[in-house]
Amino acid sequence: MISVSVLMSVYNTERVILEEAINSIKNQTITEWELVIIDDHSTMTETIECLENIKNEKIFVYRNETNQGLTKSLNIGLKYCNGKFIARMDADDISMPDRLEKQMKYMEEHSFDVIGSHYGMIPQRKFKHFVTESIDKQRIRMVFGNSGIIHSSAMWKRKVFEEKNIYYNEDYTKSQDYGLWCECLDKNLAIGICDEQLVLWRESENQITKIYSDEQHKCKDRIRMEYLKRNFNVSDIDLDFWELNIDDVLADRKNVNIKKCENMLMVFVKNNAGYSELIKKEIYRFWFMQAILRLKHYGKADMIFSNLFWKTILPGNLMYIYKGLRSELVIEE
């Protein structure tokens, strides 16, 4: 019986890196797994040879006749997966030996439909991933571009995804994971995070987010705007401003129209009364973190001297932020 199908798409990955990724699955503490690899028509000899030389009855390699891109390749791979659970794995990342075992146990104990985990970086750094197990909080955080789950740490129930007709949206050539988590939230799936570092995420110059950073950003903004329109009351004019000004990298912008951003956020609260109190708390939290990041990295205190920041640090709001910082903030060690 196959408990977990591990889904991997490969395109021109260096042999040593690809072998590390594959070996990290072969060395899992459970044995009831299969590894489904989609070779997206690689042209590098070392990638092709590495995949052709795999001799393992639990590893299945399928080669696209033409290059299809990551999103389509993942959907192709899903059709070959037979496990009760599906775990994602990028071709340049590493799973800890007990990743599959611990994630399966965590899902069954907590009745989640999809989970991620904390992660480390290659070169070695450790992070506690920024996510919440409150579906309403996460639904609001996606408005600002919070990605929810690191793709290579994801595991989900195959049957639930099939019943809900959830697949990667092939209109999204980049940020397909962000689109997937938005759809999971749309369909009220239970999302969680396993409170352990179970994946190492490789940071390199060849990383897709670096090579295609502009395209990635545009695609993510498109997904975010579609998500906003589906789930919240926002006018088209306001959407244009949101797309260009209010997101998870607000602090990085050279020039920020503080007053207009404040006004827009308060209009957002007013127009979404069903979420009003939680939206306000999440906006205070968002503004506080962006203001601190802007001061820390750029020495700019303009967000700290705004009216919204002083509302943010009122005792009730500050306690909400503090509790979040303890349990949900990205922490680098």
NORDA-V271107 format. One record per backbone hydrogen bond with DSSP energy under -1.0 kcal/mol. NH is the residue of the N-H (numbers start at 1). CO is the residue of the C=O. Records with the same first field share a line. If there is no record, write none. Layout:
NH: CO, CO
This chain:
3: 32
4: 32
5: 85
6: 34
7: 87
8: 36
10: 38
18: 14
19: 15
20: 16
21: 17
22: 18
23: 19
24: 20
25: 22
26: 22
27: 23
28: 25
29: 97
33: 31
34: 4
35: 58
36: 6
37: 60
38: 8
39: 62
40: 10
41: 39
48: 44
49: 45
50: 46
51: 47
52: 48
53: 49
54: 51
59: 56
60: 35
62: 37
64: 39
73: 69
74: 70
75: 71
76: 72
77: 73
78: 74
80: 77
85: 3
86: 156
87: 5
88: 154
89: 7
93: 90
94: 200
96: 198
99: 96
102: 98
103: 99
104: 100
105: 101
106: 102
107: 103
108: 104
109: 105
110: 106
111: 107
113: 190
114: 190
115: 155
116: 192
118: 194, 196
120: 199
121: 125
122: 201
127: 119
131: 129
138: 134
139: 135
140: 136
141: 137
142: 138
143: 140
144: 141
146: 141
149: 147
153: 150
154: 151
155: 115
156: 86
157: 113
158: 84
161: 157
162: 158
163: 159
164: 160
166: 161
172: 169
179: 175
180: 176
181: 177
182: 178
183: 179
184: 180
185: 181
186: 182
187: 183
188: 185
189: 184
192: 114
194: 116
196: 194
198: 118
200: 94
201: 120
203: 122
207: 204
210: 207
211: 207
212: 208
213: 210
216: 212
217: 213
218: 214
219: 215
220: 216
221: 217
222: 218
223: 219
224: 220
225: 221
226: 222
227: 223
228: 224
229: 225
230: 226
231: 227
232: 228
234: 232
239: 235
240: 236
241: 237
242: 238
243: 239
244: 240
245: 241
246: 242
248: 144
250: 247
252: 249
253: 250
258: 256
261: 257
262: 258
263: 259
264: 260
265: 261
266: 262
267: 263
268: 264
269: 265
270: 266
271: 267
272: 269
275: 272
276: 273
279: 275
280: 276
281: 277
282: 278
283: 279
284: 280
285: 281
286: 282
287: 283
288: 284
289: 285
290: 286
291: 287
292: 288
293: 289
294: 290
295: 291
296: 292
297: 293
298: 294
299: 295
300: 294
305: 301
306: 303
310: 306
311: 307
312: 308
313: 309
314: 311
318: 314
319: 315
320: 316
321: 317
322: 318
323: 319
324: 320
325: 321
326: 322
327: 323
328: 324
333: 126
